[in-house]
Amino acid sequence: MARINDVGGMQGFGALDTTDDGEPFHADWEARVFGLNRALVAQGVYNLDEFRDAVESMAPADYLAASYYERWFHGIVALLERKGLIAAGELDD
């Protein structure tokens, strides 16, 4: 079963911007999401395979509308909810 992130061979997504602005993060919250993910993986809360699956399981419309680190945040929240570490919807807003 193909997921929305599996777009190999598909067309119609427009040109790809390949310029590199040299900045790893474009907002402070992106750096915090990156650090949070690293910490949770290092602590064994989840592994990278689980994280990738959580990101790739996003609803197609949500996946396409989200930025890279918004997808990461979604994956983190989904895993924390799945593992019972936060209540469902606790981080909504």
Buried (B, 14 or more C-beta within 10 A) or exposed (E): EEEBBEEEEEEEEEEEEEEEEEEEEEEEEBEEBBEBBEEBBEEEBBEEEBBEBBBBBBEEEEBEEBEEBBBBBBBBBBBBBEEEEBEEEEEEE
